[in-house]
Amino acid sequence: MAEWLLKNKLTEVTDIEIRGKKIPKVIVQILQNRGCDSAEKIEKYFAPSLADLYDPFLINDMEKAIDRIIKAIHKKEKVLVHGDYDTDGVTGSALVVNNFKKFGLEVEYYIPHRLTEGYGLSLDGINHAINRGCSLVITVDCGITAVNEILHANKNNVDVIVCDHHKPKEILPEGFALLNPKIPGNNYPFKELAGVGVAFKMLQALYMKLKMDEEDIFEDLDLVALGSVVDVVPLVDENRILVKYGIKRITASTKIGFQVMLEQIGLRRGLTSYHLGFIIGPRINACGRLRDAKEALELFLTKDKPTAEKLIKDLSCDNKRRQEIEKQMYQEAQDLIKKQGKDKNRVIIVGKEDWHEGVVGIVASRISENYYRPAIVVSLKKDVAKGSARSIPGFDITEALSFCSNLLTEFGGHSQAAGLAMQTGKFSELQERINEYAQKIENSVFNKRKLYDIKLNLDEITDDVVYFLKYFEPTGMANPQPVFLGEGFQMVGVPRVVGSNHLKFAVRNKDKVFNAIAFGQAESILDIEVGKTKVDCLYSISEDSFFGKRKVVLKIKEMRKTSGTSDTE
């Protein structure tokens, strides 16, 4: 079991009153540890404003890019929007295509095929632009490493504006304009935008330059929110503003694709970042993993309801098939890890012939979470092996792959996720080399830890605490849902298994009783003596609706029997 650690050192705080509302000190403490150490910062956290978005022209090359787009508008040039096959690339491409059409531009779009072209700006995409008479290409969520592809575009008199957020390599492509806050020396104050976020800033700059009403571009924050959450960018600073307003826009979206999706999935109220990341996002990603992502893009471009309904149905079928493939691959990967003793390695690398390239990333993520190790899952073919990597906090997987770059034909990504390709014969050597690199990393990075914000007894869960916890949304990377430590909670009521593997029960502490659910912990029912067993646990607080009434439910992350006698009763 993981070591439980207090996330930050606690300091003495008191309740704060903002806009006539008293904020409990528990909430104040958590916010202070997240950098909100004044009433002004707390107010901005709870009520972020679109007025606080940064000036898009602070991004290097933005002025140049906007002037080129305006030239294309005036000369009625044909433009190609080249996206990527994941949700970030799809939503970003839809954002740019929809808005360029408003300006009267003739717009083509191109999404590379994951299995035949791979990630990024492709030569086929550039050739498509050339053959279709496009004189300008806008990349979305790709392009920052496409040196040869952009050189090919330049030789054929096609200008390329790169909108990307991935980590650049030492040599930058010679694009007409490179919009990426992560390029060294870039002046933009926030470096963690998603690809769709960078595309949004480009359009925001275009609206500003043309003195158009920015409210028109804010209507498209629904796409920005979905792409940002699913791409797991940090939900802090500007991302938090974009996603918070974007989630509100989704439920009121004028896009028929969103309307039909919410209708079919049954998500009309209470939409959160969780729903985007774990219910909507997988459906959008699925077709790009298994076949062609163009259908996902068309969902956000169509204005025809029957078309949208068919697309959603197809995407849901793709997602179900993806789940079946993932289940089988994960089991096979587990068997390989145990058989080869790879669970002892600092970086777990497994590969098998004909594993599905579109699913290796999800399997790598599950392995990394299960073993708390960086994980690389590779589909081995006769000559070429392609894979995905996922990592843990403190271990930059892209840096690790860079150490092994002489073994790879291609790689790129973020600190926590990357893609790679190599000759199949180099697979064993990669296993050795990357673990050689991992030996240089501090031991503590590989110790599994669960962090909590603060200890909280049940009598401290007041209505005001529950009320203000809702305002932590959108939660996600770098802004997680608050987690509490509970000690000496007595298990009461009648514990029962619900769903496939979940334990439902009640806990009592200091004369307060709350319902609780422990996901994936059904086996714990065997160790419970009702009224006697006491547990320490890490939990979050949520509200569930039962017959129109809202009840507080504790969601148990981890629990273990209390050792010794607790003083909390």
C-alpha positions as CSV (number, residue, x, y, z in Angstrom):
1,M,0.0,0.0,0.0
2,A,1.1,3.5,-0.7
3,E,2.6,5.8,1.9
4,W,0.2,8.5,3.0
5,L,1.7,11.9,3.1
6,L,0.4,15.4,4.0
7,K,0.7,17.4,0.8
8,N,1.9,20.6,2.3
9,K,2.9,21.8,5.8
10,L,-0.1,23.3,7.5
11,T,-0.1,26.8,9.0
12,E,-2.6,28.5,11.3
13,V,-5.5,30.0,9.4
14,T,-8.9,31.4,10.3
15,D,-12.2,31.7,8.5
16,I,-12.4,34.4,5.8
17,E,-15.4,36.4,4.7
18,I,-15.7,37.2,1.0
19,R,-18.7,38.9,-0.6
20,G,-20.6,38.4,2.7
21,K,-20.0,34.6,2.7
22,K,-17.9,33.0,5.4
23,I,-15.4,30.5,4.1
24,P,-14.5,27.8,6.6
25,K,-10.9,27.6,7.7
26,V,-10.6,24.0,6.3
27,I,-11.2,25.4,2.8
28,V,-8.9,28.4,3.5
29,Q,-6.1,26.1,4.5
30,I,-6.4,23.9,1.4
31,L,-6.5,27.0,-0.9
32,Q,-3.5,28.6,0.9
33,N,-1.5,25.4,0.2
34,R,-2.4,25.8,-3.5
35,G,-1.0,29.3,-3.6
36,C,-4.2,31.2,-2.8
37,D,-2.7,33.0,0.3
38,S,-4.9,36.1,0.3
39,A,-8.6,36.9,0.1
40,E,-8.1,38.4,-3.3
41,K,-6.5,35.2,-4.7
42,I,-9.2,33.0,-3.1
43,E,-11.9,35.2,-4.7
44,K,-10.1,34.8,-8.1
45,Y,-9.9,31.1,-7.6
46,F,-13.6,30.7,-6.8
47,A,-14.7,33.2,-9.4
48,P,-12.2,33.3,-12.3
49,S,-12.9,35.9,-15.0
50,L,-12.4,35.8,-18.7
51,A,-11.0,39.3,-18.3
52,D,-8.0,37.7,-16.6
53,L,-6.9,35.8,-19.7
54,Y,-3.5,36.8,-20.9
55,D,-2.8,39.0,-24.0
56,P,-2.4,36.4,-26.8
57,F,0.1,38.7,-28.5
58,L,2.6,37.9,-25.8
59,I,3.1,34.6,-27.5
60,N,6.1,34.9,-29.8
61,D,5.3,35.1,-33.5
62,M,1.7,35.8,-32.9
63,E,1.7,39.2,-34.6
64,K,3.3,37.6,-37.6
65,A,0.8,34.7,-37.7
66,I,-2.2,37.0,-37.5
67,D,-1.0,39.3,-40.3
68,R,-0.5,36.2,-42.5
69,I,-4.1,34.9,-41.7
70,I,-5.5,38.3,-42.4
71,K,-3.7,38.3,-45.7
72,A,-5.2,34.9,-46.5
73,I,-8.7,36.3,-45.7
74,H,-8.2,39.4,-47.9
75,K,-6.8,37.3,-50.8
76,K,-9.4,34.6,-50.4
77,E,-6.6,31.9,-50.1
78,K,-7.4,28.3,-49.6
79,V,-6.3,27.1,-46.2
80,L,-5.6,23.6,-44.8
81,V,-6.0,22.9,-41.0
82,H,-3.9,20.0,-40.1
83,G,-4.8,18.5,-36.7
84,D,-4.0,15.4,-34.7
85,Y,-6.0,12.3,-34.1
86,D,-6.6,12.7,-30.3
87,T,-9.3,14.8,-28.6
88,D,-7.0,17.8,-28.2
89,G,-6.2,17.8,-31.9
90,V,-9.8,17.1,-33.0
91,T,-11.3,19.9,-30.9
92,G,-8.6,22.3,-31.8
93,S,-9.1,21.6,-35.5
94,A,-12.9,22.0,-35.2
95,L,-12.3,25.3,-33.4
96,V,-10.1,26.7,-36.2
97,V,-12.2,25.3,-39.1
98,N,-15.4,26.7,-37.7
99,N,-14.0,30.1,-37.1
100,F,-12.1,30.4,-40.4
101,K,-15.3,29.6,-42.2
102,K,-16.9,32.6,-40.5
103,F,-14.3,34.8,-42.2
104,G,-15.2,33.5,-45.6
105,L,-12.1,31.4,-46.0
106,E,-12.2,28.2,-48.0
107,V,-11.0,25.6,-45.5
108,E,-9.8,22.1,-45.9
109,Y,-9.0,19.9,-43.0
110,Y,-6.6,16.9,-42.6
111,I,-6.2,14.5,-39.7
112,P,-3.4,11.9,-40.1
113,H,-4.3,8.2,-39.7
114,R,-2.7,6.9,-36.5
115,L,-1.9,3.4,-37.9
116,T,-0.6,4.4,-41.4
117,E,0.9,7.8,-40.8
118,G,1.6,8.1,-37.1
119,Y,1.6,11.2,-35.0
120,G,2.2,14.7,-36.1
121,L,2.3,16.9,-39.2
122,S,2.7,14.4,-42.1
123,L,4.1,14.5,-45.6
124,D,0.8,13.2,-46.8
125,G,-0.9,16.1,-45.1
126,I,1.5,18.6,-46.8
127,N,1.0,17.0,-50.1
128,H,-2.7,17.1,-49.7
129,A,-2.4,20.9,-49.2
130,I,-0.2,21.2,-52.3
131,N,-2.6,19.1,-54.4
132,R,-5.7,21.0,-53.2
133,G,-4.1,24.4,-53.9
134,C,-3.8,25.5,-50.3
135,S,-1.2,28.2,-49.8
136,L,-1.4,28.2,-46.0
137,V,-1.4,25.4,-43.5
138,I,-2.3,25.8,-39.8
139,T,-1.2,22.9,-37.6
140,V,-3.1,22.2,-34.4
141,D,-1.6,20.1,-31.6
142,C,1.4,19.1,-33.8
143,G,4.2,20.5,-36.0
144,I,6.8,21.7,-33.5
145,T,9.2,18.8,-34.4
146,A,8.2,18.6,-38.1
147,V,11.5,20.0,-39.6
148,N,11.5,18.0,-42.8
149,E,7.7,18.2,-43.4
150,I,7.7,22.0,-43.1
151,L,10.8,22.2,-45.3
152,H,8.9,20.3,-48.0
153,A,6.0,22.8,-47.6
154,N,8.3,25.8,-47.9
155,K,9.9,24.3,-51.1
156,N,6.4,24.1,-52.6
157,N,5.4,27.7,-51.6
158,V,3.1,26.7,-48.8
159,D,3.4,28.7,-45.6
160,V,3.0,26.8,-42.3
161,I,1.8,28.4,-39.0
162,V,2.4,26.0,-36.2
163,C,0.0,25.9,-33.2
164,D,1.5,23.4,-30.8
165,H,2.1,22.8,-27.1
166,H,4.5,19.8,-27.2
167,K,8.1,20.1,-26.0
168,P,10.3,21.3,-28.9
169,K,13.6,19.7,-29.8
170,E,16.9,21.5,-30.2
171,I,16.3,22.2,-33.9
172,L,13.1,24.1,-34.6
173,P,11.3,23.8,-38.0
174,E,11.4,26.8,-40.3
175,G,7.7,27.5,-40.2
176,F,6.2,30.9,-41.2
177,A,5.3,31.3,-37.5
178,L,5.7,29.1,-34.5
179,L,3.1,29.5,-31.8
180,N,4.2,27.4,-28.8
181,P,4.7,28.8,-25.3
182,K,7.2,26.0,-24.6
183,I,9.7,27.3,-27.1
184,P,12.7,28.5,-25.1
185,G,12.7,32.3,-24.7
186,N,8.9,32.6,-25.4
187,N,7.4,35.6,-23.5
188,Y,4.1,34.0,-22.7
189,P,3.5,33.9,-18.9
190,F,1.7,30.5,-19.0
191,K,3.4,27.5,-20.6
192,E,0.9,24.7,-20.1
193,L,-1.9,25.4,-22.6
194,A,-3.2,22.4,-24.5
195,G,-3.0,22.4,-28.3
196,V,-6.6,23.5,-28.5
197,G,-5.6,26.3,-26.0
198,V,-2.9,27.6,-28.3
199,A,-5.3,27.5,-31.2
200,F,-7.8,29.5,-29.1
201,K,-5.2,32.1,-28.3
202,M,-4.5,32.5,-32.0
203,L,-8.2,33.0,-32.8
204,Q,-8.5,35.4,-29.8
205,A,-5.7,37.5,-31.3
206,L,-7.3,37.4,-34.7
207,Y,-10.6,38.7,-33.2
208,M,-8.7,41.4,-31.3
209,K,-6.8,42.5,-34.4
210,L,-9.9,42.8,-36.5
211,K,-11.7,44.5,-33.6
212,M,-14.4,41.9,-33.5
213,D,-16.6,41.0,-30.4
214,E,-14.6,38.4,-28.4
215,E,-17.8,37.0,-27.1
216,D,-18.1,35.2,-30.5
217,I,-14.9,33.3,-29.8
218,F,-15.8,32.6,-26.2
219,E,-18.8,30.6,-27.5
220,D,-16.2,28.0,-28.6
221,L,-14.8,27.5,-25.1
222,D,-16.8,24.3,-25.1
223,L,-14.3,22.8,-27.5
224,V,-11.4,24.3,-25.5
225,A,-12.6,22.7,-22.2
226,L,-13.1,19.3,-23.7
227,G,-9.7,19.2,-25.5
228,S,-7.8,20.6,-22.5
229,V,-9.3,18.2,-19.9
230,V,-8.9,15.1,-22.0
231,D,-5.2,16.0,-22.8
232,V,-4.6,16.2,-19.0
233,V,-3.0,19.6,-18.9
234,P,-2.6,21.3,-15.5
235,L,-6.0,22.9,-14.6
236,V,-4.4,26.0,-13.1
237,D,-4.0,29.6,-14.1
238,E,-5.3,30.3,-17.6
239,N,-6.3,26.6,-18.2
240,R,-8.6,26.8,-15.2
241,I,-10.4,29.9,-16.6
242,L,-10.8,28.4,-20.0
243,V,-12.1,25.1,-18.7
244,K,-14.4,26.5,-16.0
245,Y,-16.2,28.7,-18.6
246,G,-16.0,26.1,-21.2
247,I,-17.8,23.5,-19.2
248,K,-20.6,26.0,-18.7
249,R,-20.8,26.5,-22.4
250,I,-21.0,22.7,-23.2
251,T,-24.4,22.3,-21.6
252,A,-25.7,25.3,-23.5
253,S,-23.7,24.7,-26.7
254,T,-25.2,25.6,-30.0
255,K,-23.1,22.8,-31.6
256,I,-25.4,19.9,-32.6
257,G,-22.6,17.5,-31.8
258,F,-22.5,18.4,-28.2
259,Q,-26.3,18.5,-27.9
260,V,-26.7,15.0,-29.3
261,M,-23.8,13.6,-27.3
262,L,-25.2,14.9,-24.0
263,E,-28.6,13.7,-24.9
264,Q,-27.5,10.2,-25.7
265,I,-25.1,9.8,-22.8
266,G,-27.7,11.4,-20.4
267,L,-25.5,14.2,-19.1
268,R,-27.6,17.3,-19.0
269,R,-26.9,18.6,-15.5
270,G,-24.0,18.6,-13.1
271,L,-21.3,18.3,-15.8
272,T,-17.8,18.3,-14.4
273,S,-14.2,17.7,-15.6
274,Y,-14.7,14.1,-14.6
275,H,-17.4,13.6,-17.2
276,L,-15.2,15.2,-19.9
277,G,-12.2,13.1,-19.1
278,F,-13.8,9.7,-18.4
279,I,-17.1,9.6,-20.3
280,I,-17.0,12.0,-23.3
281,G,-13.3,12.0,-24.0
282,P,-12.9,8.2,-24.5
283,R,-15.7,8.3,-27.1
284,I,-14.0,11.1,-29.0
285,N,-10.6,9.4,-28.8
286,A,-11.8,5.9,-29.7
287,C,-12.2,6.2,-33.5
288,G,-8.7,7.8,-33.8
289,R,-7.3,4.9,-31.8
290,L,-8.9,2.2,-34.0
291,R,-9.3,3.7,-37.4
292,D,-9.9,7.3,-38.7
293,A,-10.4,10.3,-36.4
294,K,-12.1,12.4,-39.1
295,E,-15.6,11.2,-37.8
296,A,-14.8,12.7,-34.4
297,L,-13.9,16.0,-36.1
298,E,-17.1,15.9,-38.2
299,L,-19.2,15.6,-35.1
300,F,-18.1,19.1,-34.1
301,L,-18.5,20.5,-37.6
302,T,-21.9,19.1,-38.7
303,K,-25.1,21.1,-38.4
304,D,-27.3,18.1,-39.2
305,K,-28.8,16.2,-36.2
306,P,-29.3,12.8,-37.9
307,T,-25.6,12.9,-39.0
308,A,-24.6,13.7,-35.5
309,E,-26.7,10.9,-34.1
310,K,-25.1,8.4,-36.4
311,L,-21.6,9.7,-35.6
312,I,-22.2,9.4,-31.8
313,K,-23.5,5.9,-32.3
314,D,-20.4,4.9,-34.3
315,L,-18.1,6.5,-31.7
316,S,-19.7,4.7,-28.9
317,C,-19.3,1.4,-30.8
318,D,-15.6,2.2,-31.3
319,N,-15.2,2.9,-27.6
320,K,-16.7,-0.4,-26.7
321,R,-14.4,-2.3,-29.1
322,R,-11.5,-0.3,-27.7
323,Q,-12.4,-1.4,-24.2
324,E,-12.4,-5.1,-25.3
325,I,-9.0,-4.7,-27.0
326,E,-7.6,-2.9,-24.0
327,K,-8.7,-5.5,-21.5
328,Q,-7.0,-8.3,-23.5
329,M,-3.8,-6.4,-24.0
330,Y,-3.6,-5.4,-20.4
331,Q,-3.9,-9.0,-19.2
332,E,-1.3,-10.1,-21.7
333,A,1.0,-7.3,-20.6
334,Q,0.5,-8.3,-16.9
335,D,1.4,-11.9,-17.8
336,L,4.6,-10.7,-19.5
337,I,5.6,-8.5,-16.6
338,K,5.3,-11.3,-14.1
339,K,6.9,-13.9,-16.3
340,Q,9.9,-11.8,-17.1
341,G,10.2,-10.2,-13.7
342,K,10.0,-6.7,-15.1
343,D,8.1,-5.4,-12.0
344,K,11.5,-5.0,-10.4
345,N,12.7,-2.6,-13.1
346,R,12.5,1.1,-12.6
347,V,11.0,1.5,-16.0
348,I,8.7,-1.3,-17.2
349,I,8.8,-2.0,-20.9
350,V,6.8,-4.7,-22.5
351,G,6.1,-5.5,-26.1
352,K,4.3,-8.1,-28.2
353,E,3.7,-8.8,-31.8
354,D,0.7,-7.1,-33.3
355,W,-0.5,-5.3,-30.1
356,H,-2.9,-2.6,-31.3
357,E,-0.9,0.7,-31.8
358,G,-4.0,2.7,-30.9
359,V,-4.4,1.2,-27.5
360,V,-0.8,0.9,-26.2
361,G,-1.0,4.3,-24.5
362,I,-4.0,3.4,-22.4
363,V,-2.4,0.1,-21.4
364,A,0.9,1.9,-20.5
365,S,-1.1,4.3,-18.3
366,R,-2.8,1.4,-16.5
367,I,0.6,-0.3,-15.9
368,S,2.2,2.9,-14.7
369,E,-0.6,3.4,-12.2
370,N,-0.7,-0.2,-11.1
371,Y,3.1,-0.6,-10.5
372,Y,3.9,3.1,-9.8
373,R,6.6,3.0,-12.4
374,P,7.2,4.7,-15.8
375,A,5.8,2.3,-18.4
376,I,6.4,1.8,-22.1
377,V,4.1,-0.5,-24.1
378,V,5.2,-1.4,-27.6
379,S,3.6,-3.0,-30.6
380,L,6.2,-5.1,-32.3
381,K,6.1,-5.7,-36.0
382,K,8.5,-7.3,-38.4
383,D,10.7,-4.3,-38.9
384,V,9.2,-1.3,-37.0
385,A,8.1,-1.1,-33.4
386,K,5.8,1.7,-32.2
387,G,4.8,2.4,-28.6
388,S,3.6,4.8,-26.0
389,A,5.1,5.8,-22.7
390,R,3.5,7.1,-19.5
391,S,5.3,8.3,-16.4
392,I,5.1,9.2,-12.7
393,P,5.7,12.5,-11.0
394,G,9.3,13.4,-10.9
395,F,10.3,11.3,-13.9
396,D,10.4,13.1,-17.2
397,I,9.8,10.3,-19.7
398,T,10.7,12.5,-22.7
399,E,14.1,13.3,-21.2
400,A,14.6,9.5,-20.6
401,L,13.8,8.8,-24.2
402,S,16.2,11.5,-25.3
403,F,18.9,9.7,-23.4
404,C,18.1,6.7,-25.7
405,S,17.6,8.7,-28.8
406,N,20.2,6.8,-30.8
407,L,18.0,3.7,-30.5
408,L,14.8,5.5,-31.7
409,T,13.7,6.6,-35.1
410,E,11.1,9.0,-33.7
411,F,9.9,10.2,-30.3
412,G,8.2,13.2,-28.6
413,G,5.7,14.3,-26.1
414,H,5.4,15.7,-22.6
415,S,7.2,14.9,-19.3
416,Q,4.4,12.4,-18.4
417,A,3.4,11.0,-21.8
418,A,5.3,10.3,-25.0
419,G,5.2,8.3,-28.2
420,L,8.1,6.5,-29.9
421,A,9.1,4.4,-32.8
422,M,12.2,2.2,-33.4
423,Q,13.6,-0.7,-35.3
424,T,12.2,-3.8,-33.7
425,G,15.7,-5.2,-33.2
426,K,16.5,-2.3,-30.9
427,F,13.7,-3.2,-28.4
428,S,15.9,-5.2,-25.9
429,E,18.6,-2.6,-25.9
430,L,16.0,0.1,-25.2
431,Q,14.9,-1.9,-22.1
432,E,18.5,-1.8,-20.8
433,R,19.4,1.7,-21.8
434,I,16.3,3.5,-20.3
435,N,16.7,1.6,-17.0
436,E,20.3,2.7,-17.0
437,Y,19.1,6.3,-17.2
438,A,16.5,5.6,-14.4
439,Q,19.2,4.5,-12.0
440,K,20.4,8.2,-11.9
441,I,16.9,9.3,-10.6
442,E,16.5,9.7,-6.9
443,N,15.1,6.6,-5.2
444,S,12.2,8.5,-3.5
445,V,10.6,9.2,-7.0
446,F,9.7,5.5,-7.3
447,N,8.1,5.2,-3.8
448,K,4.4,5.1,-4.2
449,R,2.8,7.9,-2.2
450,K,-0.8,9.1,-1.7
451,L,-1.1,12.8,-0.8
452,Y,-3.8,14.3,1.3
453,D,-4.7,17.9,1.9
454,I,-5.7,17.9,5.6
455,K,-7.0,15.6,8.3
456,L,-10.8,16.0,8.7
457,N,-13.1,14.4,11.2
458,L,-16.7,13.8,10.3
459,D,-18.1,16.5,12.6
460,E,-16.0,19.0,10.6
461,I,-17.9,18.2,7.4
462,T,-20.4,21.1,7.6
463,D,-22.8,22.3,5.0
464,D,-20.5,25.2,4.3
465,V,-17.5,22.9,3.7
466,V,-19.6,20.8,1.3
467,Y,-20.8,24.0,-0.4
468,F,-17.3,25.4,-1.1
469,L,-15.8,22.1,-2.2
470,K,-18.0,22.4,-5.3
471,Y,-16.0,25.5,-6.3
472,F,-12.8,23.6,-6.6
473,E,-14.1,22.4,-10.0
474,P,-12.8,22.0,-12.6
475,T,-10.5,19.6,-10.9
476,G,-7.8,17.6,-12.5
477,M,-4.0,17.7,-13.1
478,A,-2.3,20.1,-10.7
479,N,-5.7,21.1,-9.2
480,P,-7.0,17.7,-7.8
481,Q,-10.2,17.2,-5.9
482,P,-9.3,17.8,-2.2
483,V,-8.4,14.6,-0.3
484,F,-8.8,14.2,3.4
485,L,-7.3,11.9,6.0
486,G,-9.8,10.3,8.3
487,E,-8.6,8.4,11.4
488,G,-10.5,5.9,13.6
489,F,-13.7,5.9,11.6
490,Q,-16.0,3.1,12.8
491,M,-17.7,1.0,10.2
492,V,-21.4,0.7,10.8
493,G,-24.6,-0.2,9.0
494,V,-24.6,-3.2,6.6
495,P,-21.6,-3.2,4.2
496,R,-22.5,-4.6,0.7
497,V,-20.9,-5.0,-2.6
498,V,-22.3,-2.9,-5.4
499,G,-21.5,-2.7,-9.1
500,S,-18.7,-4.9,-10.3
501,N,-16.2,-4.5,-7.4
502,H,-17.2,-1.6,-5.1
503,L,-17.9,-1.6,-1.4
504,K,-20.8,0.5,0.0
505,F,-21.0,1.1,3.8
506,A,-21.3,3.8,6.4
507,V,-18.8,5.3,8.9
508,R,-19.2,6.9,12.3
509,N,-16.9,9.3,14.0
510,K,-17.7,11.8,16.9
511,D,-21.4,10.9,16.7
512,K,-21.6,11.8,13.0
513,V,-22.5,9.2,10.4
514,F,-21.9,9.4,6.6
515,N,-22.5,7.0,3.8
516,A,-19.3,5.9,2.0
517,I,-18.2,4.0,-1.1
518,A,-14.8,2.4,-1.8
519,F,-14.3,1.8,-5.5
520,G,-12.6,-1.4,-6.4
521,Q,-12.3,-2.5,-2.8
522,A,-15.1,-5.1,-2.5
523,E,-12.7,-7.7,-1.1
524,S,-12.4,-5.6,2.1
525,I,-15.9,-6.8,3.1
526,L,-14.3,-10.0,4.4
527,D,-12.4,-8.0,7.1
528,I,-15.3,-6.0,8.5
529,E,-16.9,-6.6,11.8
530,V,-19.8,-4.1,11.9
531,G,-19.7,-1.8,14.8
532,K,-16.2,-3.0,15.8
533,T,-13.8,-2.4,12.8
534,K,-12.2,1.0,12.7
535,V,-10.3,2.3,9.7
536,D,-8.0,5.1,8.7
537,C,-8.8,6.3,5.2
538,L,-8.1,8.8,2.5
539,Y,-11.4,10.2,1.2
540,S,-13.0,12.9,-0.9
541,I,-16.5,14.4,-0.4
542,S,-19.2,14.5,-2.9
543,E,-23.0,14.9,-3.2
544,D,-25.2,12.3,-4.8
545,S,-28.9,12.7,-5.6
546,F,-31.4,10.2,-4.4
547,F,-35.0,10.8,-5.4
548,G,-34.4,14.5,-5.7
549,K,-32.6,14.8,-2.4
550,R,-28.9,15.5,-2.2
551,K,-26.8,13.5,0.3
552,V,-23.2,13.7,1.2
553,V,-21.2,10.6,0.3
554,L,-17.6,9.9,1.2
555,K,-15.6,8.4,-1.6
556,I,-12.8,6.3,-0.1
557,K,-9.5,6.3,-2.0
558,E,-7.7,3.9,0.3
559,M,-8.4,2.5,3.7
560,R,-6.6,0.3,6.3
561,K,-7.5,-0.9,9.7
562,T,-6.7,1.5,12.5
563,S,-3.7,0.4,14.4
564,G,-4.0,0.8,18.2
565,T,-6.7,2.9,19.9
566,S,-7.9,6.0,18.2
567,D,-8.4,9.2,20.2
568,T,-10.9,10.6,17.7
569,E,-14.0,9.0,19.4
